[in-house]
Amino acid sequence: MQYVKLDGGEKMSSLRIRGGRRLDGEWTVGCAKNAVLPIMAASILSDDPTTLLDCPNLSDVKYMGDILRTLGSEVEERGHEMRIDPQGISSFEMPDDLAKRIRSSIFMLGPLLSRFRKATVTFPGGCEIGMRPIDLHLAGLRQLGVQVREEGGMVYCDGSGMRCGSVHFDYPSVGATENAMMAAVTLRGKTYLHNVAREPEIMDLQYFINAMGGKVSGAGTNTICVEGVTSLRGAVYRPMPDRIVAGTLLAAAAITGGYIRLNNAPCKDMLAIFSKLQEMDCVIGEKNTVVTLHAPKRLRAFPQLQTQPHPGFPTDMQVQMLTLATLAKGTSIVVENVFENRFTHAGDLNRMGANVVVNGRMAIVQGVDALYGTKVQARDLRGGAALAIAGLQAHGETIVDQAHFIDRGYDHLEDMLSALGADIHRE
């Protein structure tokens, strides 16, 4: 597995795109970043080695591997296979510099508490798409008996009094749900988690924990039950395919009036995405793990899109759909209910000729006849991908700077799009 070079800060790179080429072809979707990262964290629940198959080449995966190494795990990559041996873990203190680079470092909180009954973490970093406080994580752990102290930008957790019980979340947070699941795995008795997130990646974490010998049930519903076990074993596991990468490729084909066939697509988890694309006059065909999209010559505006927790429309696909709306016939309204800063790319789209008006958590998009290539800048993972999508249909050349943001969640996006006929390369 060859990762993007990272030397204290990400290596600066750009994507150069010449627009106007119709995307047409086939792609096989790889494993999901949002499934792989919590599963990597959960690997330390056992002393035995775990092997993850088809791991994507992402900077976030690289960072999580570095965190595990710093704590004492052996992490070995061979191609797209990752072997994690946590037997040597001796520290419950998260490395400050690494944790600040990746939001998903917070997933280590639950496994460290399960393993050591202690954990020390710094407030995590990641994309600047909103506050994303960790209060929900800490509230869930407190309900399991964890004593939490916040001081000087650090969070100190004492789990010596941890116990099974009932946990209720004020909001169905994905990360908070996963942390509570992992923290409760070895608590004696049954723990019930209520008002949990229902995202498919949580179901995948349940399947992985159970493959290790855990007893977790209910993921995908409003209540999860974790029956404590005394110990876990290693596992060989292939995480679920990435529904957001799949959705991004569908959007890329749609904006160019193209055709795409995706293999290994998690179709049952993408119904909200399919529905919006169909509203835009795309023809969607799905069967098991294969989805096809035929796009019209010009997309039709959707009346309204509101992001919601699963099974609602995923916030991670909002920016891509907004980009499609810039070239759609009519007016589209986008309401962002999850993260408050998810319209940061709107200004760059307007520089390309779009007509997007942002008012708080709502964006009004009046479709235009054409976009024009220019130099733009990725400010976060999904926004960067959305700007690349805009460049596919823009007249002339588009340069997307700060492409390292895109590398956090896409395994060489330029290679995927090139294989489908796009004129795109990295420089």
N, C-alpha and C positions, 0 to 999 in steps of 0.2 A: 504494500500500500504506500504510494508516494503522495505525500501531503504538500500543500502549498508551503513554501518556506516562510517561517515566522521567526523573526529575530527581535524579541522584545515588543515589537509592533508588527503589524502585517506588512508584507511586501506590497508596495504599490503596484497596481496593474490596472489596465483598462481593457474594455471590450470595444472593438471597432466593428461597426455593423453598416453594411450597405443595404438599404431597404428595397422593397419592391419585388422580392422573390417569394413565390407561392410555396408554402411548406407542404410536402407530400411524402409520406413514408411511414415507417414502422419503428417502434422503439419498445424496449423492455424496461419496465420500471424497477428500480432497485429499492433497497430497504430504506425505511423512513428514519430520518434524523430524530424526530420526536419520539420514536420507539427505541432506537439504539441507545440514546444517552441515558435514560433511566435504567435500562437493562444493564448497561455498563456499571452504573452505580450499584445496582442490586447484586452484581457478581460478588461483592465482598461479603454478602450474607453467609457465604460458605467459605471453608478453608480449601476446598477443592478447586481445581482449574475449571474454567468455563471457556468454551469455544463459540464465538459468534461468526456465523457464515454470512457472506455477501455484505460486509460492512462498507458503507459508502466512504469515498475519499473526501472528507469534509474537514475544515479547520476546527469546527466544534468537536468533532470526534477526536481529533489530534489533541486538543486541549484536555478533554476528559481523560484520555490515555495518560497525558502528562501528570494530571492530578493523581491518578491511581498510582503511577510510578513514584511520585513524591511521597505518598503515604506508605509505600513499601511493597506494592504489588509488582509482579513481573508482567509486562504487557508486550506481547510479540505479535507483529503483523507479518503475514505472508500473503501477498496479493490482497484479496478482499476478505481474507480470513483473519480474525483476531483471537488470540489466546490470552486469557487473563488468569494469572495465578496469584490469588490474594493471600497465600499462606504467610508471607513475610510482612503483612501490614502490622505496624506497631504504633502508628500515630493516629490520633483522633482530631488533629488540628489541620484544617484545610490551608494549603499554601495561599497566602494573601494575593500574590501577583497573578497567579493563574485563575483564582476564583473571580477576580475583578474583570477578567477577559470574557467570561462565558456565563451567561445567565443560568445555564443548566447545572452549574456547580452546586446549586442549592439542593439538587437531588441526592447529594452525598449525606445530607443531614440525617435522614431516616436510617439508612444503612449503618452509618457510624454509631448512632445511638443503639441500634440493635446489636452491634458487634461489641462496643465498648461501654455502653451506657453513658457515654460522654461524647460531646462533639463541640468543636470550636470552629466557627466559620465567620468569614467576612461577608459584608453585603455584596451580592454578586453583580457582575456587569452584563454586557451583551448589547443588543441593539437599543437605540434610544427611541422607542416607540411608545413610551408611557412610563408611569411610575412603577407599575408591577411590584407593589410592596410584598414583603414576605410575611406580613402579619397573619395571613390565612394559614401559612405553613406552621407558624409558631403557635397559633391558637389551637390548631388540631393536635399538635404535640403536647401542649399544656393539658389538654383533655385526657391524654394518656399518662399524665402524672409527671411530665418533664418540667423541671424548673428552668426557666429561661431568664438570662440576664443580658441586657444590651448595654455595651459600654465602649466608647471610643471607636465606633464603626464596626465593632465585633459583636458576635452573638455567642454567648457561652451557655451551653445546654447540659444540664445534669439530669441524667435519666436513671439515677440509682433507685428512684421510687416509681419507675414505670410499671404500669399495670394495664390489663385488658379492661375494656369498658365500652362506652358508647361515645362516639364523636359526631358532632353536628357542625357542618360548615355553613357559614352565613352566605357564601357564594360558591358555586361548584367549580373551584379552581382545579385545573389539571395537576399542577405541580404539588399543591397541598394534599390532594387526594393520594398521589403516588407516594409522597413522603410518609404519610400516615400508614399506608399499606405496608411499606417496607419496615417502618419502625415497629409495627405490631406483629410481624411474622413469627417472632420467637417468644412473644409474651404468652404466658400460660393462660389458657382459657380462650374465650371468643370475644373478639372486638367487632363492633358494628359501626360502620362509617355511613352517616346519613347525609343526604343532599350532596352527593359526590358528583364529580364530573363524569360524563359518560363517553368521552372520546374513545375511539377504537384503540389508540395507543395505550390506554389504561387496561383494556382487555388483553392486549399483547403482553403487558407487564405481568398481569395475572397468570397468563399461560406460561411465561418464563419462570415465575416463582414456583408454580406448581410442577414444572418440569424439574426443578431443583428439590422437590419433595415438600413444598409448602402446601397449605390448605386454604386457598383463597377462592371465594365464589361471589357472584353478583356483579362483577364488573360489566359495564354497559347498561346497568339499571341505576336507580337512585340510591340503592343501599348495597354496600359491600360488606361481606362477612370474612374476617380473617381469624381462622382457628390456629392458635399457636402450636408450633412444633418445637422439639428440643434442638434439632439441628437440620441443616440443609446440605445438599451435595452439589457438585458441579453439574453442568449440562452442556450439551451441544445444541445450539438453537439458531434458527434463522428468523430475525425480526420481520415484521410485516412490511409490505411495500408502502411507498411514500405517496399518500393521496394528494399532497400539496404539489410535489413534483409532477405527478400525473396531471393535476388540474392546470398547472402552469404550461405544460406542453400542449394541452387541449386549447388553452387560451392563445398560445402562439400560433397554432394552426388556424384558429378562428379569425384572428386579426388579419391574416394574409389570404383569407378566402380559400384555405387549403383543405387537405384530407389527411387524417392521421389514424393509425391503428396502434393502440397501446396494449402490450402484453403484460401479464402479471400486475394488472391494475386492481386495486381494492374497490371494485365497483359498488358493493353494498354500502361502503362508507362514503360514497361520493354523490349520493342522490341529490343533495342540495345544490352541488356544483352543476350536475347535469341539468337540473331544472332551470337554472338561470341561463345556461347556454342555449337551451331549447327556446326560452323566451326570446332570445336574440336571433332566432330562426336557424340555429345549427341543428343538424340532424344527428342524433346520438343513437348509436347501436351498442347494446351491451349484452354480454353473455358470459357468465361465470367471472373469469378474470381478464376478459378481453373487452375493450371499448373502442369504438370507432367514432370519428367526428367528420361530417361533411359540412363545411361552412358555406354560407351564401355569398354572393358577390359583394353584398354590403350587409352588415349586421343591422338588426333592429334594436332600438333602445329598450331596456327593461324599465318598467314603471318605478320600481323601488327594490333596493337590496339592503337588508339589515343583517349585520353580523350578530350571531348568537352562539352560546355554547352548543356543542353537539347534542342533537342532530340538526341544529340550525346551521345557517351558512357560516363557514369557518372564517375567522378574521384573517388567517394567513392567506386566503385567496381574494380578499377584498380589493387589494391594490391592483391585482391583475385584471379583475372584472371592471374596475373603474377605468383602466387603460383601454379595454375594449370599447367601453361606452364613449370614449372620446371620438371614435370614428363611426359610431352607430347613428342611424337615422332617428332623430328625435331627442328627447330629453330623458335622462336617467337621474335618479336620486339615490345616493348611497348614504346610509346611516351606520356609523361605527359605534357599536355599543360596548366593545371590549377594551380597546386601547385608545387613549385620547390623542396620541400623536401619530396616527397612521395615515395622515394626508400630507406628509412632508414632501412627497414626490410631486404633488400637484403643481407647484411652481415650475418645475422642470418640464412637465407636460405642457404647461401653458407656453413656455419658451419654444416648444416644438410646434406651436400653433393650436393647441387644444383650448377649449373653453370650459374651464373648471372653476367654480366659485365655491369656496369653503367657508362654512359658517359653523364654528365649533365642531361638533361631531357629525355634521352633515355636509355633504358635497353635492352640488347640483352640476350635472355634466350635460352641456349642450353639444351634441355631436357635430363635428366639422367634416368637410369633404376630404381634407388631407392634413397630414402631419409633415414636418420638415426636420431633417436631421440637423443636429447641433451637438455641442458638448454639454453633457449633463453629468450629475454626480449621484452615485448611490449613497444613501444615508443610512440604510438598513437593509436587511436581507431581502425581504419581499419587495420593497420599493425598488431595489436595484434590479431585481428580475423583471419587474413591471416596466422599467425604463428600457430594458433590453427588448422586451416584447414590442414596445412602441417603436423602437428603431427598426424592427423587422418590416414595418409597413410605411415608414417615413421616407419621403423623397430625399435622396442624397445620402450623406454619411452621418451616422450618429456615433459618438464616442461616450461610453459610460465609464467615468472615472470611479476610483475606489471599489474596483470589482472584488476586492477581498471580502466585502460584506456578502456578496452573492455566494462566495465559496463556503460560507458558514452552513448553507443548506442545500447547495446544488453541486453534485459531483461533476465539475467541468461542464457548466451549462452550455458553453460554446460548442463542445463536442456533440452534445445532444442535438442542438439546433442545426449544426452543420450537417449532421447525418440525415436531417430532414430536408435539407436543401437551402438553408440560410447561408448568406455570405457574412460570416462572422469569424473573428479571430481575436486572440488575446495578444496584448503587447505591453 
